[in-house]
Amino acid sequence: MQCPYCASTEIRKNGKRRGKQNHIYVNCGRQFIDVYSPAKGYSDQIKQECLRSYVNGMGLRAIERDKGVDHTTIIYWLKQIGEQLPDTPPINEIPEVGELDELETFVGSKKTKFGCRQQ
């Protein structure tokens, strides 16, 4: 092997990295791994199944347990897909029907208004 930077062919072993033999060029000190394999990643089919499950109402942790994909990876995929979506057009009319979440808040339901034991 020849170094692309100094054109040297003198190499020696320099420990192991991530279970693979690491080498170093003697002249310039640059390091390299003999056998390089790219990151594995997930297939497009797994990505589509995870995203489809999320759209159908399945939670991120449930998808993680079901498919074996970390929930932060699924969030990253969702962000990537969300960036590809077009912006919503402006609405010129007021809708007749509104949709609310299931979360309800109660204002003024405390027993005391000024703190502990004060009326």
N, C-alpha and C positions, 0 to 999 in steps of 0.2 A: 504494500500500500504506500501511496505517496501523499504527503501533506499538501493540501491545496493552497496553503499560505506560504510555507517556506520550501516546498518541494523536497523535503527530507524523506528518507525511507527508513531512518533509524527509529524504531518504536520499542517500547517495553511495557510490560503489564503494570497497571496502576490500580490495583484493588478491584472491587466489584461494586456496581451500582444497580440497585433494584434486581439483584440476582443475576446480572449479566457482567461479563468481563469488561473492565474499563482499560483502555490503553492510553499512552501518552507519547507524543513525539519528543524526542530527546532535545532537539535543537530549539524549537520554539515554545515547548511546554503546553501545546494545545492537546486537549483530551478528546477521545471519541470512544464510542461503543461499537464493537465489531458487527453485531447483528442488531439492527434496529427494526422494531415492529411498531407501527402506528397505534394510537389509542383505539380501543375496540369500539366503544360507543354502543348505541342501541339501534336496532333495525327500524326502518320506516313503519313497518307493520305494528311494532310495539308502541311507537309514538302515536300512531293513529288510534290504536285501541285505548290508550290512556286518555287521550284528548276526547274521544267519543264517550268514554265513561264519565269524564268530568262534565261534559255538556249534558249528559243524561241525568245529572244530579248526584253522582257518587262523590264522596268526599276525597280529599287528597290523601289522607292517611289510609282510607279504605282501598284506594287504588294502589298505594304503596304495598299494602299487605297482599292484595290480589295479584298484581303483576310483578312485584319484586323490584320496582323502580323507586328510587328515593323521591320523596315529595318535593324537595327543592329542585330536582331535575324537572319534574312535571311543571312546577311554577315557571321555570326558565322557558320551557316549551310554550307555555301559555302566553308569556310575554312576547316571545318571538312571533307567534300567530297574531297576537293583538296589534303589534306594530304593522303588520301587513294589511290590516283592515282599513278601509277608507274612513275618513272623518264623517260624522253624521251631518246631514244637510240641515240648515236652519229651518225651524218649524214656524210657519206664519200664522197658524191657527191654534187656538187653545183646545186641548183634547177634552172630550166629554167624560171619559172614564180615566181614572187614575189608579195606579197600582202601588200598594204599600207593602213594606216588609212585615214579617210576623212579629217584629220587635215593638213592644209598646212601652212607653215611658210614662210614669205617673209623677206629675209635678205637684208639690204641696202635700204629699202624703205623710210627711214626718210628724211625729207627735209633738216635738218641741221645735220652736222656730229660732231660738237664740243660743242653743247649745245644751249641754248636759244639765238637766234638772231646772231649767229656767223656763217659765211660761210666758 
